[in-house]
Structures are given as structure tokens and as C-alpha cells.
Amino acid sequence: MMEAKPIVIEGRTVMGYTVELPKTTLIAIATDRGYIMCGALDVALLNERLKERQIIAGRATGVRSLADLLEAPLESVTHEAEKLGIVPGMKGRDALLRM
């Protein structure tokens, strides 16, 4: 099953996505500039092999829902996210507001 749902954060609408797969669930929340995602996100790949795309993204581990992802501290972020002041340890909600 796949679900897409709008989420309002301080008057700004972002999109939350949940994709249920065998033995795992992918969870992501996107703005028009970037996104945060569950532990399935490979930040090193984005920073190294896809560097030219300048992807703004962050990864949070141990999340089980969109609500968890909003409140979880980011475990790692891309170099492009760092340029916006998004850092590891920042809550997902706060990172989305900077994107």
C-alpha cells in the first residue's frame, strides 16, 4: 500500500509518503526543495555518486510513522542540506522548515 498525505507545518504544506513493502515501510516527507526520510535513505550515495544533483535531504533512523519522522532527530544530512543550516541532531520538522 502507498499513501500520500499533506502535512501542515507552521502554515506551510509539505507532502508525507508512506510505502509499505515486504518486511519494511518507507517513510518520507518532501518540500519543493528537498526531503527527509527513514533509515533507508543512503546519504553517502547522495553526497558522493549523485553529488552533481545537489540533493537536499536528511535521514532519521528508528521511525515508524510520519509523526515519528517529524519529531525524530536527523542522523545524517547531505552536504547541500548543511548549506541551509540543516545539521545532524535537528528535528525533522525543523529541517523541513529550512528547505
Residue frames as qw, qx, qy, qz and C-alpha x, y, z in Angstrom:
[[0.000, 0.888, 0.460, 0.000, 0.00, 0.00, 0.00],
 [0.396, 0.148, -0.005, 0.906, 1.11, 3.55, -0.71],
 [0.135, -0.855, -0.478, 0.147, -0.24, 6.67, 0.99],
 [0.330, 0.277, 0.022, 0.902, 0.39, 10.33, 0.19],
 [0.273, -0.801, -0.528, 0.068, -0.89, 12.94, 2.59],
 [0.179, 0.717, -0.087, 0.668, -0.45, 16.69, 3.01],
 [0.595, -0.483, -0.437, 0.470, 1.02, 17.83, 6.32],
 [0.048, 0.896, 0.057, 0.438, 0.84, 21.43, 7.53],
 [0.671, -0.297, -0.276, 0.621, 3.84, 22.74, 9.50],
 [0.198, -0.532, -0.131, 0.813, 3.56, 26.34, 10.71],
 [0.426, 0.704, 0.148, -0.548, 1.21, 27.20, 7.85],
 [0.249, 0.561, -0.659, -0.435, 3.36, 25.52, 5.19],
 [0.930, 0.099, 0.204, -0.289, 2.13, 22.37, 3.43],
 [0.011, 0.507, -0.839, -0.197, 4.55, 19.51, 2.76],
 [0.848, 0.086, -0.317, -0.417, 3.78, 16.03, 1.46],
 [0.472, -0.415, 0.752, -0.198, 4.16, 12.86, 3.51],
 [0.733, 0.287, -0.513, -0.343, 4.62, 9.50, 1.81],
 [0.576, -0.327, 0.717, -0.216, 4.37, 6.00, 3.25],
 [0.684, 0.346, -0.541, -0.346, 5.13, 2.95, 1.10],
 [0.752, -0.320, 0.527, -0.232, 4.52, -0.47, 2.64],
 [0.569, 0.479, -0.646, -0.172, 6.82, -3.12, 1.18],
 [0.913, -0.187, -0.362, 0.015, 7.51, -6.68, 2.29],
 [0.770, -0.311, -0.299, 0.471, 9.29, -6.53, 5.65],
 [0.346, -0.201, -0.097, 0.911, 9.80, -2.76, 5.53],
 [0.144, 0.879, 0.455, -0.019, 7.99, 0.55, 5.26],
 [0.428, 0.199, 0.085, 0.878, 9.49, 3.56, 3.52],
 [0.142, -0.863, -0.428, 0.229, 8.57, 6.89, 5.11],
 [0.421, 0.096, 0.146, 0.890, 9.40, 10.29, 3.60],
 [0.053, 0.869, 0.381, -0.310, 8.27, 13.90, 3.84],
 [0.525, 0.208, 0.330, 0.756, 9.06, 16.28, 0.98],
 [0.078, 0.763, 0.136, -0.627, 9.06, 20.01, 0.33],
 [0.643, 0.761, 0.064, -0.057, 9.50, 21.61, -3.06],
 [0.182, 0.844, -0.501, 0.062, 13.29, 21.75, -2.41],
 [0.207, 0.391, -0.874, 0.201, 14.20, 18.60, -0.51],
 [0.816, -0.299, -0.336, -0.363, 13.09, 15.81, 1.77],
 [0.283, -0.471, 0.760, -0.347, 13.66, 13.81, 4.93],
 [0.806, 0.077, -0.491, -0.321, 13.34, 10.06, 5.01],
 [0.886, -0.421, 0.156, -0.114, 13.59, 6.97, 7.17],
 [0.529, -0.586, 0.569, 0.229, 16.79, 4.95, 7.59],
 [0.800, 0.332, 0.456, 0.206, 16.53, 3.51, 4.06],
 [0.336, 0.940, -0.062, 0.019, 17.99, 6.75, 2.67],
 [0.835, -0.053, 0.058, 0.544, 21.65, 6.45, 1.63],
 [0.054, -0.973, 0.013, 0.223, 23.09, 9.90, 2.39],
 [0.473, -0.487, 0.539, 0.499, 26.62, 8.84, 1.39],
 [0.501, 0.353, 0.674, 0.412, 25.35, 7.87, -2.07],
 [0.168, 0.925, 0.336, 0.059, 23.66, 11.26, -2.47],
 [0.263, -0.895, 0.208, 0.293, 26.81, 13.10, -1.34],
 [0.442, -0.428, 0.651, 0.444, 29.26, 11.08, -3.41],
 [0.374, 0.156, 0.799, 0.445, 27.81, 9.45, -6.52],
 [0.141, 0.747, 0.592, 0.267, 24.91, 11.86, -7.04],
 [0.365, -0.456, -0.161, 0.795, 26.78, 14.98, -5.92],
 [0.104, 0.063, 0.396, 0.910, 26.04, 16.90, -9.14],
 [0.229, -0.588, -0.689, -0.358, 22.30, 16.71, -8.38],
 [0.021, 0.282, -0.350, 0.893, 22.79, 18.83, -5.23],
 [0.538, -0.466, -0.646, -0.275, 20.09, 16.94, -3.32],
 [0.222, -0.425, 0.431, -0.765, 18.84, 18.46, -0.08],
 [0.796, -0.244, -0.485, -0.268, 17.94, 15.57, 2.21],
 [0.226, -0.509, 0.667, -0.495, 18.14, 14.19, 5.73],
 [0.653, -0.050, -0.747, -0.112, 17.89, 10.72, 7.27],
 [0.484, -0.450, 0.459, -0.594, 16.28, 9.71, 10.56],
 [0.408, 0.096, -0.908, -0.028, 16.52, 6.19, 11.93],
 [0.073, -0.182, -0.869, 0.454, 14.07, 4.23, 14.05],
 [0.391, 0.164, 0.103, -0.900, 10.96, 5.97, 12.75],
 [0.215, 0.229, 0.949, 0.033, 7.72, 4.07, 12.18],
 [0.202, 0.779, 0.592, -0.034, 5.34, 6.85, 11.08],
 [0.290, 0.686, 0.147, 0.651, 5.19, 10.29, 9.52],
 [0.435, -0.871, -0.033, -0.228, 4.65, 11.75, 13.01],
 [0.826, -0.411, 0.130, 0.364, 7.82, 10.00, 14.21],
 [0.644, 0.323, 0.205, 0.663, 9.78, 11.38, 11.25],
 [0.000, 0.862, 0.121, 0.492, 8.70, 14.93, 12.07],
 [0.542, -0.812, 0.129, -0.173, 9.93, 14.65, 15.66],
 [0.930, -0.141, 0.067, 0.332, 12.99, 12.43, 15.22],
 [0.191, -0.812, 0.356, 0.422, 16.48, 13.91, 15.22],
 [0.753, 0.612, -0.227, -0.085, 18.20, 13.58, 11.87],
 [0.872, -0.321, 0.253, 0.269, 21.03, 11.05, 11.97],
 [0.481, -0.172, 0.427, 0.746, 22.73, 12.36, 8.82],
 [0.373, 0.827, 0.218, -0.360, 22.19, 15.04, 6.17],
 [0.731, 0.467, 0.217, 0.448, 23.55, 15.81, 2.72],
 [0.445, -0.141, 0.010, 0.884, 26.15, 18.49, 2.09],
 [0.040, -0.434, -0.393, -0.809, 23.51, 20.56, 0.31],
 [0.505, -0.710, -0.473, -0.133, 21.26, 20.38, 3.39],
 [0.605, -0.421, -0.222, 0.639, 24.16, 21.57, 5.55],
 [0.256, 0.202, 0.198, 0.924, 24.42, 24.67, 3.35],
 [0.332, -0.600, -0.378, -0.622, 20.89, 25.56, 4.53],
 [0.230, -0.476, 0.522, -0.670, 21.82, 25.11, 8.20],
 [0.921, -0.173, -0.099, -0.336, 20.32, 21.63, 8.48],
 [0.110, 0.568, -0.779, 0.240, 22.52, 19.53, 10.75],
 [0.584, -0.139, -0.799, 0.039, 22.50, 16.06, 12.33],
 [0.207, -0.243, -0.685, 0.655, 20.51, 16.12, 15.57],
 [0.286, 0.077, -0.019, -0.955, 17.99, 18.65, 14.23],
 [0.515, 0.314, 0.708, -0.367, 14.35, 17.53, 14.39],
 [0.350, 0.308, 0.743, 0.480, 12.79, 16.57, 11.07],
 [0.071, 0.869, 0.485, -0.062, 10.15, 19.29, 11.43],
 [0.200, -0.847, 0.117, 0.479, 12.80, 21.99, 11.81],
 [0.392, -0.207, 0.652, 0.615, 14.78, 20.71, 8.83],
 [0.296, 0.562, 0.714, 0.296, 11.67, 20.80, 6.61],
 [0.008, -0.936, -0.270, 0.225, 11.06, 24.43, 7.55],
 [0.267, -0.681, 0.380, 0.566, 14.58, 25.31, 6.29],
 [0.442, 0.089, 0.750, 0.484, 14.04, 23.57, 2.95]]
